[in-house]
Amino acid sequence: MTDPEEVVVQAEEVVVQAEEVVSAEEAPAPAEIDAGPALAAELAGRLDKVEAQLAEFHRRSAHRESIIDRLHEENQRLHGGIGRIILEPVVTDLIRLYDQLDREVRRLAADGQDPRLLRSFAEDIVQILDRCGIEVFSAEPGDLFDRDRHRPLAGVPCDEESQHNTVAEVVAFGFLERETGRIRRPVQARVHQYSFTVR
């Protein structure tokens, strides 16, 4: 591998020799008149070598920079992956806690009691999950059943064929990873089922 300082020293030597040739050409001595073209050719050859070494040095520098950039990107990905691995059990427990609070909020509301305090705790957990890169999503009654985003807990009989395989009721919200789009848990729902009878 060529040291950049060596290349610079060689370039300076070539420049000094070139200056000597120019000064010799300005006042050529009779004995040196025949040596001028040979010396110029030698200097041109040495300059070509210096240029080639500089070009190789720049090529290696660019290659080294591309390797550094790639390693930095890999390091960032690994760092993000480690963070997700560390947060995994915390996120799992937060989802479970959110489900428990949500069920209790629904029970209190059904009993005619005030669920606002527990609802505020559930909303705090949603914010914490959001900071961990997890988004809460849901479905609306009447939405078409989506196998990737919904998990059917039970079938609900319906009288209209148009309601077949649509969401009847959301039992629990779903969670997905914002960065990857991976669904951590689908929406848990009851799904309309139309009874097709042969007539």
HELIX and SHEET records of a PDB file:
HELIX    1   1 PRO A    4  GLU A   26  1                                  23    
HELIX    2   2 PRO A   30  GLU A   32  5                                   3    
HELIX    3   3 ALA A   35  ALA A  110  1                                  76    
HELIX    4   4 ARG A  116  ARG A  131  1                                  16    
HELIX    5   5 GLU A  161  GLN A  163  5                                   3    
SHEET    1   A 3 ILE A 134  PHE A 137  0                                        
SHEET    2   A 3 GLY A 174  GLU A 177 -1                                        
SHEET    3   A 3 ILE A 183  ARG A 185 -1                                        
SHEET    1   B 3 HIS A 150  CYS A 158  0                                        
SHEET    2   B 3 VAL A 187  TYR A 194  1                                        
SHEET    3   B 3 VAL A 167  ALA A 172 -1                                        
END                                                                             
